[in-house]
Amino acid sequence: MTTMQDIAAPLAFDGPRHELRRELRRRRRALTPRQRRDASRRLCRRLRRLPEVQRARRVALYLPNDGEIDPTGLLPWFQQRHARVHLPVLKPLSHNALWFVHYHAGTPMTANRFGIPEPNTRHGAHRARRCAAWALDLILLPLVGFDGDGQRMGMGGGFYDRTLAFTRRPGPRPRLIGLAHDCQRVERLPVAPWDVPLDAIVSDARIIRP
């Protein structure tokens, strides 16, 4: 069980990137169900106050897996604001890239190769149900770790980095906000050249704008 003292202090870690990723995943999985529910509520309250979240009408978020902080408490709020919500889907016949497919209560779901629920491929294959990443207003994406400078660490598969590489170039782009439990905060993260920068990182305890 992760204590409040653990959550208050950033993790000091001086080891290989893969070992840091393993330790941060262990920390978030160690949270109790009640801690996760409380953290999700605090996270959603912070997100609802952000101007870029309030303005967004085409949104992508994720269904939590492996102890990730849960943003789905925002779904009714987005629905009330007439925002169109999308989920990431593993793009067929592609190397670690994503589609963003419209999601609602009746969307047919399936488990992808990682066991994560997503809209099934036949449903997502219809272009009218997808939104190009550049056309989204906001993407809320999960993090494995983050630091006080706004640097972030993902799961290591590169799905978001490949899909969002276009954001480094001029042109339309969504706002990118990374989400994590505060116990995933690190004193300083090693940065990889392919890491796509975020506009903000939000945890259950803080908001960081790089």
Summary of the structure (lengths in Angstrom):
residues: 210
radius of gyration: 16.4
end to end distance: 30.3
largest distance: 48.1
contacts: 638
relative contact order: 0.20
helix: 33%
strand: 22%
